[in-house]
């Protein structure tokens, strides 16, 4: 898949799942598990966080737990079930301005 298609897919996923419009800034991590999985650093440039419209958020009769996007601090990542765990030190090392 070419870079343009990958970036468009990431923008679509962020909009559908989180309700936000993003600008992808850089590739943070590549996990080789059942093929390659890519994790990107992105900036929210529009939309409303938490207003995604995927089935998991809309169907409250699923009896499979809840799907609720929440903001967490970078300092709390090590105490959470972040997957893949390898992302935690990468995210902790980012400098935000």
Secondary structure, DSSP 8 states (H G I E B T S, - for coil): --HHHHHHHHHHHHHHHHSEEEEEEEEEEEEESSSEEEEEEEEEEEE-TT----HHHH-TTS-S---------GGGGGGS--SSTTHHHHHHT----
